Amino acid sequence: MSIPSSDAEALVGALADDGIVTSSRDGNLRVSLHGYNDDRDIDRLMAGLARHRHLLA
């Protein structure tokens, strides 16, 4: 999943500080969910995006 960001590298770093592993692709935040991710992981991601919403486009 790609999420538009005004500064994808800063968002990747901010989420990493929160313990959330993501990457950037073409100026967007890249999130890859897998079978081993559960609801708690999704909740942590959503909370991290909310905390750093100033970096979302």
PDBQT receptor file of N, H, CA, C and O in Angstrom, charges set to zero:
ATOM      1  N   MET A   1       0.836  -1.151   0.000  1.00  0.00    +0.000 N 
ATOM      2  CA  MET A   1       0.000   0.000   0.000  1.00  0.00    +0.000 C 
ATOM      3  C   MET A   1       0.896   1.234   0.000  1.00  0.00    +0.000 C 
ATOM      4  O   MET A   1       1.864   1.296   0.758  1.00  0.00    +0.000 OA
ATOM      5  N   SER A   2       0.589   2.192  -0.824  1.00  0.00    +0.000 N 
ATOM      6  H   SER A   2      -0.197   2.141  -1.440  1.00  0.00    +0.000 HD
ATOM      7  CA  SER A   2       1.307   3.464  -0.865  1.00  0.00    +0.000 C 
ATOM      8  C   SER A   2       0.415   4.567  -0.323  1.00  0.00    +0.000 C 
ATOM      9  O   SER A   2      -0.764   4.659  -0.666  1.00  0.00    +0.000 OA
ATOM     10  N   ILE A   3       0.996   5.402   0.529  1.00  0.00    +0.000 N 
ATOM     11  H   ILE A   3       1.954   5.327   0.808  1.00  0.00    +0.000 HD
ATOM     12  CA  ILE A   3       0.270   6.502   1.157  1.00  0.00    +0.000 C 
ATOM     13  C   ILE A   3       0.988   7.794   0.802  1.00  0.00    +0.000 C 
ATOM     14  O   ILE A   3       2.177   7.924   1.093  1.00  0.00    +0.000 OA
ATOM     15  N   PRO A   4       0.307   8.753   0.182  1.00  0.00    +0.000 N 
ATOM     16  CA  PRO A   4       0.949  10.018  -0.178  1.00  0.00    +0.000 C 
ATOM     17  C   PRO A   4       1.503  10.740   1.049  1.00  0.00    +0.000 C 
ATOM     18  O   PRO A   4       0.866  10.793   2.101  1.00  0.00    +0.000 OA
ATOM     19  N   SER A   5       2.698  11.289   0.886  1.00  0.00    +0.000 N 
ATOM     20  H   SER A   5       3.215  11.246   0.031  1.00  0.00    +0.000 HD
ATOM     21  CA  SER A   5       3.345  12.003   1.982  1.00  0.00    +0.000 C 
ATOM     22  C   SER A   5       4.011  13.264   1.459  1.00  0.00    +0.000 C 
ATOM     23  O   SER A   5       4.507  13.299   0.333  1.00  0.00    +0.000 OA
ATOM     24  N   SER A   6       4.015  14.295   2.286  1.00  0.00    +0.000 N 
ATOM     25  H   SER A   6       3.612  14.266   3.201  1.00  0.00    +0.000 HD
ATOM     26  CA  SER A   6       4.719  15.526   1.924  1.00  0.00    +0.000 C 
ATOM     27  C   SER A   6       6.220  15.367   2.111  1.00  0.00    +0.000 C 
ATOM     28  O   SER A   6       6.994  16.102   1.499  1.00  0.00    +0.000 OA
ATOM     29  N   ASP A   7       6.654  14.407   2.958  1.00  0.00    +0.000 N 
ATOM     30  H   ASP A   7       6.025  13.810   3.455  1.00  0.00    +0.000 HD
ATOM     31  CA  ASP A   7       8.070  14.108   3.177  1.00  0.00    +0.000 C 
ATOM     32  C   ASP A   7       8.180  12.647   3.605  1.00  0.00    +0.000 C 
ATOM     33  O   ASP A   7       8.225  12.331   4.794  1.00  0.00    +0.000 OA
ATOM     34  N   ALA A   8       8.223  11.766   2.608  1.00  0.00    +0.000 N 
ATOM     35  H   ALA A   8       8.186  12.022   1.642  1.00  0.00    +0.000 HD
ATOM     36  CA  ALA A   8       8.193  10.327   2.875  1.00  0.00    +0.000 C 
ATOM     37  C   ALA A   8       9.370   9.870   3.728  1.00  0.00    +0.000 C 
ATOM     38  O   ALA A   8       9.198   9.027   4.608  1.00  0.00    +0.000 OA
ATOM     39  N   GLU A   9      10.564  10.411   3.484  1.00  0.00    +0.000 N 
ATOM     40  H   GLU A   9      10.704  11.096   2.768  1.00  0.00    +0.000 HD
ATOM     41  CA  GLU A   9      11.732   9.986   4.259  1.00  0.00    +0.000 C 
ATOM     42  C   GLU A   9      11.578  10.359   5.729  1.00  0.00    +0.000 C 
ATOM     43  O   GLU A   9      11.910   9.563   6.608  1.00  0.00    +0.000 OA
ATOM     44  N   ALA A  10      11.082  11.554   6.001  1.00  0.00    +0.000 N 
ATOM     45  H   ALA A  10      10.813  12.200   5.287  1.00  0.00    +0.000 HD
ATOM     46  CA  ALA A  10      10.861  11.972   7.390  1.00  0.00    +0.000 C 
ATOM     47  C   ALA A  10       9.789  11.102   8.042  1.00  0.00    +0.000 C 
ATOM     48  O   ALA A  10       9.906  10.760   9.219  1.00  0.00    +0.000 OA
ATOM     49  N   LEU A  11       8.752  10.741   7.297  1.00  0.00    +0.000 N 
ATOM     50  H   LEU A  11       8.657  11.019   6.341  1.00  0.00    +0.000 HD
ATOM     51  CA  LEU A  11       7.691   9.906   7.843  1.00  0.00    +0.000 C 
ATOM     52  C   LEU A  11       8.195   8.506   8.127  1.00  0.00    +0.000 C 
ATOM     53  O   LEU A  11       7.858   7.928   9.160  1.00  0.00    +0.000 OA
ATOM     54  N   VAL A  12       8.996   7.949   7.231  1.00  0.00    +0.000 N 
ATOM     55  H   VAL A  12       9.270   8.419   6.392  1.00  0.00    +0.000 HD
ATOM     56  CA  VAL A  12       9.595   6.631   7.467  1.00  0.00    +0.000 C 
ATOM     57  C   VAL A  12      10.425   6.675   8.754  1.00  0.00    +0.000 C 
ATOM     58  O   VAL A  12      10.346   5.760   9.574  1.00  0.00    +0.000 OA
ATOM     59  N   GLY A  13      11.215   7.729   8.930  1.00  0.00    +0.000 N 
ATOM     60  H   GLY A  13      11.279   8.472   8.264  1.00  0.00    +0.000 HD
ATOM     61  CA  GLY A  13      12.032   7.865  10.129  1.00  0.00    +0.000 C 
ATOM     62  C   GLY A  13      11.206   8.027  11.392  1.00  0.00    +0.000 C 
ATOM     63  O   GLY A  13      11.516   7.425  12.420  1.00  0.00    +0.000 OA
ATOM     64  N   ALA A  14      10.161   8.833  11.324  1.00  0.00    +0.000 N 
ATOM     65  H   ALA A  14       9.909   9.322  10.488  1.00  0.00    +0.000 HD
ATOM     66  CA  ALA A  14       9.302   9.048  12.491  1.00  0.00    +0.000 C 
ATOM     67  C   ALA A  14       8.600   7.756  12.894  1.00  0.00    +0.000 C 
ATOM     68  O   ALA A  14       8.506   7.435  14.078  1.00  0.00    +0.000 OA
ATOM     69  N   LEU A  15       8.108   7.015  11.897  1.00  0.00    +0.000 N 
ATOM     70  H   LEU A  15       8.185   7.276  10.935  1.00  0.00    +0.000 HD
ATOM     71  CA  LEU A  15       7.455   5.749  12.205  1.00  0.00    +0.000 C 
ATOM     72  C   LEU A  15       8.465   4.727  12.735  1.00  0.00    +0.000 C 
ATOM     73  O   LEU A  15       8.135   3.930  13.613  1.00  0.00    +0.000 OA
ATOM     74  N   ALA A  16       9.678   4.747  12.213  1.00  0.00    +0.000 N 
ATOM     75  H   ALA A  16       9.946   5.394  11.499  1.00  0.00    +0.000 HD
ATOM     76  CA  ALA A  16      10.720   3.846  12.719  1.00  0.00    +0.000 C 
ATOM     77  C   ALA A  16      10.998   4.138  14.187  1.00  0.00    +0.000 C 
ATOM     78  O   ALA A  16      11.194   3.214  14.977  1.00  0.00    +0.000 OA
ATOM     79  N   ASP A  17      11.017   5.414  14.560  1.00  0.00    +0.000 N 
ATOM     80  H   ASP A  17      10.858   6.165  13.919  1.00  0.00    +0.000 HD
ATOM     81  CA  ASP A  17      11.200   5.778  15.967  1.00  0.00    +0.000 C 
ATOM     82  C   ASP A  17      10.078   5.222  16.837  1.00  0.00    +0.000 C 
ATOM     83  O   ASP A  17      10.269   4.986  18.030  1.00  0.00    +0.000 OA
ATOM     84  N   ASP A  18       8.909   5.013  16.237  1.00  0.00    +0.000 N 
ATOM     85  H   ASP A  18       8.754   5.204  15.268  1.00  0.00    +0.000 HD
ATOM     86  CA  ASP A  18       7.761   4.428  16.933  1.00  0.00    +0.000 C 
ATOM     87  C   ASP A  18       7.784   2.897  16.873  1.00  0.00    +0.000 C 
ATOM     88  O   ASP A  18       6.887   2.244  17.407  1.00  0.00    +0.000 OA
ATOM     89  N   GLY A  19       8.806   2.323  16.224  1.00  0.00    +0.000 N 
ATOM     90  H   GLY A  19       9.535   2.854  15.791  1.00  0.00    +0.000 HD
ATOM     91  CA  GLY A  19       8.900   0.867  16.107  1.00  0.00    +0.000 C 
ATOM     92  C   GLY A  19       8.086   0.286  14.974  1.00  0.00    +0.000 C 
ATOM     93  O   GLY A  19       7.773  -0.904  14.977  1.00  0.00    +0.000 OA
ATOM     94  N   ILE A  20       7.737   1.118  13.998  1.00  0.00    +0.000 N 
ATOM     95  H   ILE A  20       7.992   2.085  13.994  1.00  0.00    +0.000 HD
ATOM     96  CA  ILE A  20       6.931   0.686  12.850  1.00  0.00    +0.000 C 
ATOM     97  C   ILE A  20       7.822   0.716  11.619  1.00  0.00    +0.000 C 
ATOM     98  O   ILE A  20       8.354   1.765  11.257  1.00  0.00    +0.000 OA
ATOM     99  N   VAL A  21       7.985  -0.433  10.975  1.00  0.00    +0.000 N 
ATOM    100  H   VAL A  21       7.553  -1.285  11.269  1.00  0.00    +0.000 HD
ATOM    101  CA  VAL A  21       8.870  -0.560   9.821  1.00  0.00    +0.000 C 
ATOM    102  C   VAL A  21       8.088  -0.282   8.540  1.00  0.00    +0.000 C 
ATOM    103  O   VAL A  21       7.116  -0.970   8.230  1.00  0.00    +0.000 OA
ATOM    104  N   THR A  22       8.527   0.730   7.807  1.00  0.00    +0.000 N 
ATOM    105  H   THR A  22       9.317   1.289   8.059  1.00  0.00    +0.000 HD
ATOM    106  CA  THR A  22       7.947   1.082   6.510  1.00  0.00    +0.000 C 
ATOM    107  C   THR A  22       9.099   1.444   5.586  1.00  0.00    +0.000 C 
ATOM    108  O   THR A  22      10.263   1.326   5.967  1.00  0.00    +0.000 OA
ATOM    109  N   SER A  23       8.785   1.879   4.390  1.00  0.00    +0.000 N 
ATOM    110  H   SER A  23       7.839   1.975   4.080  1.00  0.00    +0.000 HD
ATOM    111  CA  SER A  23       9.805   2.367   3.454  1.00  0.00    +0.000 C 
ATOM    112  C   SER A  23       9.169   3.459   2.599  1.00  0.00    +0.000 C 
ATOM    113  O   SER A  23       7.982   3.757   2.722  1.00  0.00    +0.000 OA
ATOM    114  N   SER A  24       9.978   4.038   1.742  1.00  0.00    +0.000 N 
ATOM    115  H   SER A  24      10.943   3.796   1.641  1.00  0.00    +0.000 HD
ATOM    116  CA  SER A  24       9.441   5.042   0.823  1.00  0.00    +0.000 C 
ATOM    117  C   SER A  24       9.652   4.578  -0.603  1.00  0.00    +0.000 C 
ATOM    118  O   SER A  24      10.655   3.939  -0.923  1.00  0.00    +0.000 OA
ATOM    119  N   ARG A  25       8.695   4.907  -1.452  1.00  0.00    +0.000 N 
ATOM    120  H   ARG A  25       7.880   5.426  -1.191  1.00  0.00    +0.000 HD
ATOM    121  CA  ARG A  25       8.754   4.596  -2.880  1.00  0.00    +0.000 C 
ATOM    122  C   ARG A  25       8.156   5.767  -3.639  1.00  0.00    +0.000 C 
ATOM    123  O   ARG A  25       7.007   6.146  -3.412  1.00  0.00    +0.000 OA
ATOM    124  N   ASP A  26       8.934   6.329  -4.531  1.00  0.00    +0.000 N 
ATOM    125  H   ASP A  26       9.867   6.021  -4.715  1.00  0.00    +0.000 HD
ATOM    126  CA  ASP A  26       8.436   7.403  -5.403  1.00  0.00    +0.000 C 
ATOM    127  C   ASP A  26       7.782   8.539  -4.618  1.00  0.00    +0.000 C 
ATOM    128  O   ASP A  26       6.770   9.090  -5.051  1.00  0.00    +0.000 OA
ATOM    129  N   GLY A  27       8.357   8.890  -3.466  1.00  0.00    +0.000 N 
ATOM    130  H   GLY A  27       9.179   8.443  -3.115  1.00  0.00    +0.000 HD
ATOM    131  CA  GLY A  27       7.838  10.001  -2.676  1.00  0.00    +0.000 C 
ATOM    132  C   GLY A  27       6.630   9.673  -1.822  1.00  0.00    +0.000 C 
ATOM    133  O   GLY A  27       6.031  10.564  -1.220  1.00  0.00    +0.000 OA
ATOM    134  N   ASN A  28       6.271   8.404  -1.765  1.00  0.00    +0.000 N 
ATOM    135  H   ASN A  28       6.758   7.680  -2.254  1.00  0.00    +0.000 HD
ATOM    136  CA  ASN A  28       5.136   7.957  -0.958  1.00  0.00    +0.000 C 
ATOM    137  C   ASN A  28       5.613   7.039   0.157  1.00  0.00    +0.000 C 
ATOM    138  O   ASN A  28       6.684   6.439   0.063  1.00  0.00    +0.000 OA
ATOM    139  N   LEU A  29       4.817   6.933   1.208  1.00  0.00    +0.000 N 
ATOM    140  H   LEU A  29       3.947   7.420   1.284  1.00  0.00    +0.000 HD
ATOM    141  CA  LEU A  29       5.075   5.956   2.254  1.00  0.00    +0.000 C 
ATOM    142  C   LEU A  29       4.634   4.596   1.744  1.00  0.00    +0.000 C 
ATOM    143  O   LEU A  29       3.538   4.462   1.201  1.00  0.00    +0.000 OA
ATOM    144  N   ARG A  30       5.469   3.596   1.912  1.00  0.00    +0.000 N 
ATOM    145  H   ARG A  30       6.360   3.705   2.354  1.00  0.00    +0.000 HD
ATOM    146  CA  ARG A  30       5.140   2.234   1.480  1.00  0.00    +0.000 C 
ATOM    147  C   ARG A  30       4.940   1.383   2.717  1.00  0.00    +0.000 C 
ATOM    148  O   ARG A  30       5.827   1.288   3.566  1.00  0.00    +0.000 OA
ATOM    149  N   VAL A  31       3.773   0.763   2.819  1.00  0.00    +0.000 N 
ATOM    150  H   VAL A  31       3.053   0.840   2.129  1.00  0.00    +0.000 HD
ATOM    151  CA  VAL A  31       3.429  -0.123   3.932  1.00  0.00    +0.000 C 
ATOM    152  C   VAL A  31       3.129  -1.495   3.348  1.00  0.00    +0.000 C 
ATOM    153  O   VAL A  31       2.312  -1.620   2.435  1.00  0.00    +0.000 OA
ATOM    154  N   SER A  32       3.789  -2.527   3.873  1.00  0.00    +0.000 N 
ATOM    155  H   SER A  32       4.452  -2.426   4.614  1.00  0.00    +0.000 HD
ATOM    156  CA  SER A  32       3.553  -3.891   3.399  1.00  0.00    +0.000 C 
ATOM    157  C   SER A  32       3.037  -4.736   4.550  1.00  0.00    +0.000 C 
ATOM    158  O   SER A  32       3.756  -4.988   5.517  1.00  0.00    +0.000 OA
ATOM    159  N   LEU A  33       1.811  -5.163   4.443  1.00  0.00    +0.000 N 
ATOM    160  H   LEU A  33       1.228  -4.958   3.657  1.00  0.00    +0.000 HD
ATOM    161  CA  LEU A  33       1.214  -6.032   5.449  1.00  0.00    +0.000 C 
ATOM    162  C   LEU A  33       1.342  -7.480   5.002  1.00  0.00    +0.000 C 
ATOM    163  O   LEU A  33       1.307  -7.777   3.808  1.00  0.00    +0.000 OA
ATOM    164  N   HIS A  34       1.491  -8.372   5.964  1.00  0.00    +0.000 N 
ATOM    165  H   HIS A  34       1.520  -8.131   6.934  1.00  0.00    +0.000 HD
ATOM    166  CA  HIS A  34       1.667  -9.786   5.674  1.00  0.00    +0.000 C 
ATOM    167  C   HIS A  34       0.723 -10.610   6.545  1.00  0.00    +0.000 C 
ATOM    168  O   HIS A  34       0.042 -10.077   7.421  1.00  0.00    +0.000 OA
ATOM    169  N   GLY A  35       0.694 -11.893   6.295  1.00  0.00    +0.000 N 
ATOM    170  H   GLY A  35       1.247 -12.326   5.584  1.00  0.00    +0.000 HD
ATOM    171  CA  GLY A  35      -0.185 -12.797   7.036  1.00  0.00    +0.000 C 
ATOM    172  C   GLY A  35       0.084 -12.824   8.524  1.00  0.00    +0.000 C 
ATOM    173  O   GLY A  35      -0.812 -13.129   9.311  1.00  0.00    +0.000 OA
ATOM    174  N   TYR A  36       1.301 -12.510   8.919  1.00  0.00    +0.000 N 
ATOM    175  H   TYR A  36       2.028 -12.262   8.279  1.00  0.00    +0.000 HD
ATOM    176  CA  TYR A  36       1.629 -12.542  10.349  1.00  0.00    +0.000 C 
ATOM    177  C   TYR A  36       1.268 -11.240  11.065  1.00  0.00    +0.000 C 
ATOM    178  O   TYR A  36       1.343 -11.180  12.292  1.00  0.00    +0.000 OA
ATOM    179  N   ASN A  37       0.883 -10.204  10.333  1.00  0.00    +0.000 N 
ATOM    180  H   ASN A  37       0.822 -10.253   9.336  1.00  0.00    +0.000 HD
ATOM    181  CA  ASN A  37       0.423  -8.973  10.977  1.00  0.00    +0.000 C 
ATOM    182  C   ASN A  37      -0.982  -9.194  11.521  1.00  0.00    +0.000 C 
ATOM    183  O   ASN A  37      -1.794  -9.896  10.918  1.00  0.00    +0.000 OA
ATOM    184  N   ASP A  38      -1.253  -8.586  12.666  1.00  0.00    +0.000 N 
ATOM    185  H   ASP A  38      -0.593  -8.016  13.156  1.00  0.00    +0.000 HD
ATOM    186  CA  ASP A  38      -2.576  -8.729  13.257  1.00  0.00    +0.000 C 
ATOM    187  C   ASP A  38      -3.192  -7.348  13.506  1.00  0.00    +0.000 C 
ATOM    188  O   ASP A  38      -2.616  -6.322  13.144  1.00  0.00    +0.000 OA
ATOM    189  N   ASP A  39      -4.349  -7.345  14.118  1.00  0.00    +0.000 N 
ATOM    190  H   ASP A  39      -4.817  -8.178  14.412  1.00  0.00    +0.000 HD
ATOM    191  CA  ASP A  39      -5.073  -6.097  14.361  1.00  0.00    +0.000 C 
ATOM    192  C   ASP A  39      -4.249  -5.095  15.164  1.00  0.00    +0.000 C 
ATOM    193  O   ASP A  39      -4.354  -3.889  14.938  1.00  0.00    +0.000 OA
ATOM    194  N   ARG A  40      -3.439  -5.575  16.091  1.00  0.00    +0.000 N 
ATOM    195  H   ARG A  40      -3.355  -6.555  16.275  1.00  0.00    +0.000 HD
ATOM    196  CA  ARG A  40      -2.621  -4.672  16.898  1.00  0.00    +0.000 C 
ATOM    197  C   ARG A  40      -1.613  -3.930  16.026  1.00  0.00    +0.000 C 
ATOM    198  O   ARG A  40      -1.351  -2.746  16.243  1.00  0.00    +0.000 OA
ATOM    199  N   ASP A  41      -1.041  -4.635  15.029  1.00  0.00    +0.000 N 
ATOM    200  H   ASP A  41      -1.254  -5.596  14.853  1.00  0.00    +0.000 HD
ATOM    201  CA  ASP A  41      -0.101  -3.991  14.119  1.00  0.00    +0.000 C 
ATOM    202  C   ASP A  41      -0.788  -2.892  13.315  1.00  0.00    +0.000 C 
ATOM    203  O   ASP A  41      -0.231  -1.810  13.126  1.00  0.00    +0.000 OA
ATOM    204  N   ILE A  42      -1.982  -3.171  12.850  1.00  0.00    +0.000 N 
ATOM    205  H   ILE A  42      -2.434  -4.049  13.003  1.00  0.00    +0.000 HD
ATOM    206  CA  ILE A  42      -2.745  -2.175  12.090  1.00  0.00    +0.000 C 
ATOM    207  C   ILE A  42      -3.077  -0.980  12.983  1.00  0.00    +0.000 C 
ATOM    208  O   ILE A  42      -2.967   0.169  12.556  1.00  0.00    +0.000 OA
ATOM    209  N   ASP A  43      -3.481  -1.253  14.211  1.00  0.00    +0.000 N 
ATOM    210  H   ASP A  43      -3.570  -2.187  14.558  1.00  0.00    +0.000 HD
ATOM    211  CA  ASP A  43      -3.790  -0.170  15.153  1.00  0.00    +0.000 C 
ATOM    212  C   ASP A  43      -2.560   0.691  15.419  1.00  0.00    +0.000 C 
ATOM    213  O   ASP A  43      -2.668   1.915  15.483  1.00  0.00    +0.000 OA
ATOM    214  N   ARG A  44      -1.388   0.066  15.577  1.00  0.00    +0.000 N 
ATOM    215  H   ARG A  44      -1.300  -0.929  15.525  1.00  0.00    +0.000 HD
ATOM    216  CA  ARG A  44      -0.150   0.817  15.807  1.00  0.00    +0.000 C 
ATOM    217  C   ARG A  44       0.187   1.681  14.601  1.00  0.00    +0.000 C 
ATOM    218  O   ARG A  44       0.604   2.829  14.754  1.00  0.00    +0.000 OA
ATOM    219  N   LEU A  45       0.007   1.129  13.393  1.00  0.00    +0.000 N 
ATOM    220  H   LEU A  45      -0.331   0.196  13.269  1.00  0.00    +0.000 HD
ATOM    221  CA  LEU A  45       0.261   1.897  12.176  1.00  0.00    +0.000 C 
ATOM    222  C   LEU A  45      -0.674   3.097  12.100  1.00  0.00    +0.000 C 
ATOM    223  O   LEU A  45      -0.233   4.216  11.836  1.00  0.00    +0.000 OA
ATOM    224  N   MET A  46      -1.957   2.868  12.328  1.00  0.00    +0.000 N 
ATOM    225  H   MET A  46      -2.315   1.959  12.543  1.00  0.00    +0.000 HD
ATOM    226  CA  MET A  46      -2.930   3.960  12.247  1.00  0.00    +0.000 C 
ATOM    227  C   MET A  46      -2.632   5.034  13.299  1.00  0.00    +0.000 C 
ATOM    228  O   MET A  46      -2.744   6.226  13.011  1.00  0.00    +0.000 OA
ATOM    229  N   ALA A  47      -2.257   4.626  14.504  1.00  0.00    +0.000 N 
ATOM    230  H   ALA A  47      -2.166   3.658  14.737  1.00  0.00    +0.000 HD
ATOM    231  CA  ALA A  47      -1.913   5.597  15.552  1.00  0.00    +0.000 C 
ATOM    232  C   ALA A  47      -0.664   6.379  15.155  1.00  0.00    +0.000 C 
ATOM    233  O   ALA A  47      -0.585   7.586  15.385  1.00  0.00    +0.000 OA
ATOM    234  N   GLY A  48       0.313   5.690  14.558  1.00  0.00    +0.000 N 
ATOM    235  H   GLY A  48       0.248   4.710  14.371  1.00  0.00    +0.000 HD
ATOM    236  CA  GLY A  48       1.522   6.376  14.100  1.00  0.00    +0.000 C 
ATOM    237  C   GLY A  48       1.228   7.375  13.003  1.00  0.00    +0.000 C 
ATOM    238  O   GLY A  48       1.773   8.479  13.005  1.00  0.00    +0.000 OA
ATOM    239  N   LEU A  49       0.372   7.002  12.066  1.00  0.00    +0.000 N 
ATOM    240  H   LEU A  49      -0.071   6.106  12.064  1.00  0.00    +0.000 HD
ATOM    241  CA  LEU A  49       0.000   7.940  10.996  1.00  0.00    +0.000 C 
ATOM    242  C   LEU A  49      -0.742   9.142  11.575  1.00  0.00    +0.000 C 
ATOM    243  O   LEU A  49      -0.541  10.271  11.125  1.00  0.00    +0.000 OA
ATOM    244  N   ALA A  50      -1.591   8.908  12.560  1.00  0.00    +0.000 N 
ATOM    245  H   ALA A  50      -1.754   7.991  12.925  1.00  0.00    +0.000 HD
ATOM    246  CA  ALA A  50      -2.313  10.012  13.194  1.00  0.00    +0.000 C 
ATOM    247  C   ALA A  50      -1.329  10.946  13.913  1.00  0.00    +0.000 C 
ATOM    248  O   ALA A  50      -1.457  12.167  13.834  1.00  0.00    +0.000 OA
ATOM    249  N   ARG A  51      -0.344  10.359  14.617  1.00  0.00    +0.000 N 
ATOM    250  H   ARG A  51      -0.240   9.367  14.682  1.00  0.00    +0.000 HD
ATOM    251  CA  ARG A  51       0.644  11.148  15.353  1.00  0.00    +0.000 C 
ATOM    252  C   ARG A  51       1.471  12.014  14.415  1.00  0.00    +0.000 C 
ATOM    253  O   ARG A  51       1.863  13.126  14.769  1.00  0.00    +0.000 OA
ATOM    254  N   HIS A  52       1.733  11.503  13.226  1.00  0.00    +0.000 N 
ATOM    255  H   HIS A  52       1.415  10.600  12.939  1.00  0.00    +0.000 HD
ATOM    256  CA  HIS A  52       2.622  12.193  12.278  1.00  0.00    +0.000 C 
ATOM    257  C   HIS A  52       1.851  12.694  11.053  1.00  0.00    +0.000 C 
ATOM    258  O   HIS A  52       2.404  12.800   9.958  1.00  0.00    +0.000 OA
ATOM    259  N   ARG A  53       0.575  12.998  11.255  1.00  0.00    +0.000 N 
ATOM    260  H   ARG A  53       0.126  12.912  12.144  1.00  0.00    +0.000 HD
ATOM    261  CA  ARG A  53      -0.288  13.401  10.133  1.00  0.00    +0.000 C 
ATOM    262  C   ARG A  53       0.223  14.657   9.426  1.00  0.00    +0.000 C 
ATOM    263  O   ARG A  53      -0.122  14.891   8.267  1.00  0.00    +0.000 OA
ATOM    264  N   HIS A  54       1.026  15.456  10.094  1.00  0.00    +0.000 N 
ATOM    265  H   HIS A  54       1.306  15.266  11.035  1.00  0.00    +0.000 HD
ATOM    266  CA  HIS A  54       1.579  16.648   9.436  1.00  0.00    +0.000 C 
ATOM    267  C   HIS A  54       2.523  16.270   8.279  1.00  0.00    +0.000 C 
ATOM    268  O   HIS A  54       2.872  17.122   7.462  1.00  0.00    +0.000 OA
ATOM    269  N   LEU A  55       2.934  14.990   8.212  1.00  0.00    +0.000 N 
ATOM    270  H   LEU A  55       2.650  14.299   8.876  1.00  0.00    +0.000 HD
ATOM    271  CA  LEU A  55       3.806  14.529   7.128  1.00  0.00    +0.000 C 
ATOM    272  C   LEU A  55       3.024  13.825   6.022  1.00  0.00    +0.000 C 
ATOM    273  O   LEU A  55       3.615  13.336   5.059  1.00  0.00    +0.000 OA
ATOM    274  N   LEU A  56       1.711  13.774   6.155  1.00  0.00    +0.000 N 
ATOM    275  H   LEU A  56       1.232  14.171   6.938  1.00  0.00    +0.000 HD
ATOM    276  CA  LEU A  56       0.876  13.176   5.110  1.00  0.00    +0.000 C 
ATOM    277  C   LEU A  56       0.480  14.267   4.112  1.00  0.00    +0.000 C 
ATOM    278  O   LEU A  56       0.285  15.427   4.475  1.00  0.00    +0.000 OA
ATOM    279  N   ALA A  57       0.369  13.863   2.856  1.00  0.00    +0.000 N 
ATOM    280  H   ALA A  57       0.527  12.920   2.561  1.00  0.00    +0.000 HD
ATOM    281  CA  ALA A  57      -0.009  14.829   1.802  1.00  0.00    +0.000 C 
ATOM    282  C   ALA A  57      -1.500  15.003   1.761  1.00  0.00    +0.000 C 
ATOM    283  O   ALA A  57      -2.010  15.771   0.946  1.00  0.00    +0.000 OA
TER     284      ALA A  57
